[in-house]
Amino acid sequence: MRDSRLEMYSSHKVSHMRPLVASALFAALAVAPMHGSAQTQSWDTLPFTIGERLTYHVRVGRTGSTGKAVMAVTGPVDVRGIGTEVLSFDVTTRLGIMRVANRSKSWIDPRHMRALRFWKQESRPLTHSDESVEIDGADHRWTAADGTAGTTSSDAPLDELSFIYFLRTLPLAPGSTLELNRHFDPARNPTSVRVVGVDTVSIGGARIPATVLEMRVRDSERFNGSGAIQLTLSDDRCRVPLRMESTMPVVGRVVLTLASYDGLAAACAGTLQRGDRVANAP
């Protein structure tokens, strides 16, 4: 009956959302499996698919600011002769009177769960940054638009966005810990992932069984070296990110909480349709 756990929430607007813990900005992740070799993944078994769209409510703890975040899967798009799915994550909020925006995209080969291209644009108070990187796992090389380049130790490298989707494909045994080395930039490795345990998350008045992960990441820009990110995934085949939270310098605690959901992967579509009827039943 694991699939029935998605029956509690709607594929559209999550209604009557409680003023839960807040919501949050996206923090950079960059990781990979223990051995870093590309393994073929069946498109039919992935927990996400083209058309998936997740919308989150964002709250910044120190200022009480709110905002919106959207994660989406589009495509297919050809990159160097390889069919890719395009992952995107757009976050907008405010710090006081100042607007903060974070946009990122990752072009992934879903058969091998590897990133071929990464793009990110950030606008924060007094700063603006752009990043565009071509990633070639076969040649173990990456090249950025600003002329910088380097080697990657994995033939299935990932970036900070594609890693979230990669985590959704893993078996998550309670108490297990992984040390991962698949970020395309070796300076960002390793990342450790620990399965903290299980929880129940309130979404739209429903209680959703979930698995809680803690990630220790290396990111000098956001965490002054390293930091922790907590990711709560639905405890089912889709492993939908229900909540993401972290504490960052200057802004404090930030939390992303699921607000609406569309385009569920085929393996779970029937369950979600049944969930619509359950959630909307009198």
C-alpha positions as CSV (number, residue, x, y, z in Angstrom):
1,M,0.0,0.0,0.0
2,R,3.0,2.3,-0.3
3,D,1.5,4.0,-3.4
4,S,-1.6,5.0,-1.5
5,R,0.5,7.5,0.5
6,L,0.3,9.9,-2.4
7,E,-3.5,9.7,-2.3
8,M,-3.6,12.4,0.3
9,Y,-2.6,15.4,-1.9
10,S,-3.9,17.0,-5.0
11,S,-2.2,17.4,-8.4
12,H,-3.2,21.0,-8.4
13,K,-3.3,23.6,-5.7
14,V,-2.7,22.2,-2.2
15,S,-5.7,23.7,-0.4
16,H,-6.0,24.8,3.2
17,M,-2.2,24.8,3.7
18,R,-1.3,25.2,7.4
19,P,1.2,27.8,8.4
20,L,3.7,25.1,8.8
21,V,7.4,25.6,9.2
22,A,8.3,28.1,6.6
23,S,9.6,27.6,3.1
24,A,13.0,28.2,1.6
25,L,15.6,29.2,-0.9
26,F,17.4,26.7,-2.9
27,A,20.9,25.9,-1.7
28,A,23.6,24.5,-3.9
29,L,24.1,20.7,-3.8
30,A,26.7,18.8,-5.8
31,V,27.2,15.2,-5.5
32,A,27.2,11.6,-6.9
33,P,27.1,7.9,-6.2
34,M,29.9,6.2,-4.4
35,H,31.7,4.9,-7.4
36,G,30.9,7.6,-9.9
37,S,30.4,5.3,-12.9
38,A,27.5,5.8,-15.3
39,Q,24.8,3.2,-15.0
40,T,22.0,2.9,-17.4
41,Q,18.6,3.9,-15.9
42,S,15.3,2.9,-17.5
43,W,13.3,6.0,-18.4
44,D,10.2,4.2,-17.2
45,T,11.6,3.7,-13.7
46,L,12.6,7.2,-12.9
47,P,10.5,8.9,-10.2
48,F,10.2,12.1,-12.3
49,T,9.3,12.8,-15.9
50,I,8.9,15.6,-18.4
51,G,6.0,17.7,-17.4
52,E,6.5,17.5,-13.7
53,R,6.1,20.9,-12.0
54,L,6.5,21.5,-8.2
55,T,5.6,24.9,-6.7
56,Y,6.8,25.9,-3.2
57,H,6.0,28.5,-0.7
58,V,9.2,30.2,0.5
59,R,9.9,31.8,3.9
60,V,13.1,33.4,5.1
61,G,13.3,32.9,8.9
62,R,15.4,35.9,10.0
63,T,13.3,38.5,8.1
64,G,10.0,36.7,7.8
65,S,10.1,37.4,4.1
66,T,8.1,35.1,1.8
67,G,8.4,34.1,-1.8
68,K,7.8,31.4,-4.4
69,A,9.9,28.6,-5.9
70,V,9.2,26.3,-8.9
71,M,11.0,23.1,-9.8
72,A,10.1,21.7,-13.3
73,V,11.2,19.1,-15.8
74,T,10.9,20.0,-19.5
75,G,12.3,18.7,-22.8
76,P,13.6,16.7,-24.6
77,V,16.5,18.8,-25.8
78,D,19.5,17.6,-27.8
79,V,22.9,18.4,-26.3
80,R,25.9,17.2,-28.3
81,G,23.8,14.5,-29.9
82,I,22.3,13.2,-26.6
83,G,18.6,13.6,-25.7
84,T,18.3,15.4,-22.4
85,E,15.7,16.4,-19.9
86,V,15.9,20.0,-18.7
87,L,15.6,20.5,-14.9
88,S,14.9,24.0,-13.7
89,F,14.6,25.7,-10.3
90,D,13.5,29.3,-10.0
91,V,13.3,31.0,-6.6
92,T,12.2,34.6,-5.9
93,T,11.8,36.2,-2.5
94,R,12.7,39.4,-0.7
95,L,15.1,40.4,2.0
96,G,13.5,43.5,3.4
97,I,12.9,45.8,0.5
98,M,15.5,44.0,-1.7
99,R,14.5,41.3,-4.2
100,V,16.4,38.0,-4.3
101,A,16.3,35.7,-7.3
102,N,18.0,32.4,-8.0
103,R,17.5,30.6,-11.3
104,S,19.3,27.4,-12.3
105,K,19.0,24.8,-15.1
106,S,20.6,21.4,-15.6
107,W,20.5,19.4,-18.8
108,I,20.7,15.7,-17.8
109,D,21.0,12.4,-19.7
110,P,18.3,10.5,-17.8
111,R,19.5,7.1,-19.0
112,H,22.8,7.6,-17.1
113,M,21.7,10.3,-14.6
114,R,24.6,12.6,-15.6
115,A,24.7,16.3,-16.3
116,L,25.8,17.6,-19.6
117,R,25.3,21.3,-19.1
118,F,24.6,23.6,-16.1
119,W,23.4,27.2,-15.9
120,K,22.8,29.5,-12.9
121,Q,22.0,33.1,-12.4
122,E,21.7,34.7,-9.0
123,S,20.7,38.2,-8.0
124,R,21.2,39.1,-4.3
125,P,21.5,42.4,-2.5
126,L,24.5,44.2,-4.0
127,T,25.6,41.2,-6.0
128,H,24.8,39.4,-9.3
129,S,26.4,36.3,-10.7
130,D,26.1,34.1,-13.8
131,E,27.5,30.6,-14.4
132,S,27.4,28.5,-17.5
133,V,29.2,25.2,-17.7
134,E,29.6,22.5,-20.4
135,I,30.2,19.1,-18.7
136,D,31.7,16.1,-20.5
137,G,31.8,13.0,-18.3
138,A,33.3,10.9,-21.1
139,D,36.4,13.0,-21.3
140,H,36.3,13.9,-17.6
141,R,36.3,17.6,-18.4
142,W,34.2,20.7,-17.7
143,T,34.5,24.1,-19.3
144,A,32.8,27.3,-18.1
145,A,31.7,30.3,-20.2
146,D,34.2,32.6,-18.4
147,G,37.1,30.5,-19.6
148,T,37.8,28.5,-16.5
149,A,38.0,24.7,-16.9
150,G,38.9,21.6,-15.0
151,T,38.7,17.8,-14.7
152,T,36.0,15.8,-13.1
153,S,36.6,12.5,-11.4
154,S,33.3,10.9,-12.4
155,D,32.1,9.7,-15.8
156,A,28.6,10.5,-14.6
157,P,29.0,14.0,-13.0
158,L,26.2,16.0,-11.5
159,D,25.7,19.6,-10.6
160,E,23.9,21.2,-7.6
161,L,20.4,20.9,-9.2
162,S,20.6,17.5,-10.8
163,F,21.7,16.1,-7.5
164,I,18.3,16.7,-5.9
165,Y,16.7,14.6,-8.7
166,F,19.5,12.0,-8.4
167,L,18.6,11.5,-4.7
168,R,15.1,10.7,-5.7
169,T,16.3,7.6,-7.6
170,L,18.2,6.1,-4.6
171,P,17.0,3.4,-2.1
172,L,17.0,5.2,1.2
173,A,17.5,2.8,4.1
174,P,17.0,4.4,7.6
175,G,20.3,5.1,9.3
176,S,22.4,4.7,6.1
177,T,25.1,7.2,5.2
178,L,26.7,7.8,1.8
179,E,29.7,9.8,0.8
180,L,29.4,11.0,-2.7
181,N,31.9,12.4,-5.1
182,R,30.1,13.3,-8.3
183,H,30.0,17.0,-8.5
184,F,31.7,18.0,-11.7
185,D,34.0,20.3,-9.7
186,P,36.2,18.2,-7.4
187,A,36.5,21.2,-5.0
188,R,32.8,20.6,-4.1
189,N,33.4,16.9,-3.2
190,P,32.6,15.0,-1.2
191,T,29.0,15.4,-0.1
192,S,27.7,13.2,2.6
193,V,24.1,12.1,2.7
194,R,22.6,10.6,5.9
195,V,19.1,9.1,6.2
196,V,17.9,10.7,9.4
197,G,14.7,8.7,9.7
198,V,11.0,9.0,8.9
199,D,8.5,11.8,9.5
200,T,5.0,12.8,8.7
201,V,4.6,16.2,6.9
202,S,1.5,18.2,6.9
203,I,0.6,19.3,3.4
204,G,-2.8,20.8,2.6
205,G,-4.3,19.4,5.8
206,A,-3.1,15.9,4.9
207,R,-0.4,14.0,6.8
208,I,2.2,12.6,4.3
209,P,4.7,9.9,5.4
210,A,8.2,11.0,4.4
211,T,11.9,10.2,4.6
212,V,14.2,12.8,6.0
213,L,17.7,13.2,4.6
214,E,20.6,15.4,5.9
215,M,23.2,16.5,3.4
216,R,26.6,18.0,4.3
217,V,27.7,20.0,1.3
218,R,30.8,22.1,0.4
219,D,29.9,25.5,-0.8
220,S,32.0,28.5,0.1
221,E,29.6,31.0,-1.4
222,R,26.5,30.0,0.7
223,F,27.9,28.4,3.8
224,N,31.3,29.9,4.3
225,G,32.9,26.6,3.5
226,S,30.3,23.9,4.3
227,G,26.8,23.5,5.5
228,A,23.9,21.2,6.1
229,I,20.7,20.9,4.0
230,Q,17.6,18.9,5.1
231,L,15.5,17.4,2.4
232,T,12.2,15.6,3.2
233,L,10.9,13.3,0.4
234,S,7.6,11.6,0.2
235,D,7.9,7.9,1.2
236,D,6.8,6.3,-2.0
237,R,8.1,5.6,-5.5
238,C,7.9,9.3,-6.6
239,R,9.9,10.6,-3.7
240,V,8.5,14.1,-4.1
241,P,10.5,16.8,-2.3
242,L,7.9,17.9,0.3
243,R,10.2,20.3,2.2
244,M,13.8,21.6,1.9
245,E,15.4,23.7,4.6
246,S,18.8,25.1,5.6
247,T,20.4,27.8,7.6
248,M,22.7,30.2,5.8
249,P,24.8,33.2,6.7
250,V,23.1,36.6,6.8
251,V,19.6,35.3,5.9
252,G,19.2,32.7,8.6
253,R,16.9,29.7,8.3
254,V,15.1,29.2,5.0
255,V,12.4,26.6,4.2
256,L,10.7,25.5,1.0
257,T,7.3,23.8,1.6
258,L,5.3,22.2,-1.2
259,A,2.3,24.2,-2.3
260,S,1.2,22.6,-5.6
261,Y,2.1,19.6,-7.8
262,D,1.5,18.7,-11.4
263,G,2.8,16.2,-13.9
264,L,3.4,13.2,-11.7
265,A,5.5,10.5,-13.2
266,A,3.6,7.7,-15.0
267,A,4.3,5.2,-12.3
268,C,2.4,7.3,-9.8
269,A,-0.2,9.0,-11.9
270,G,-3.0,6.7,-11.1
271,T,-2.3,7.1,-7.4
272,L,-2.4,10.9,-7.7
273,Q,-5.8,10.7,-9.5
274,R,-7.2,8.6,-6.7
275,G,-5.7,11.1,-4.3
276,D,-7.7,13.9,-6.0
277,R,-10.9,12.2,-5.1
278,V,-9.8,11.4,-1.6
279,A,-8.6,15.0,-0.9
280,N,-11.7,16.6,-2.4
281,A,-14.2,14.1,-0.9
282,P,-16.9,15.7,1.5
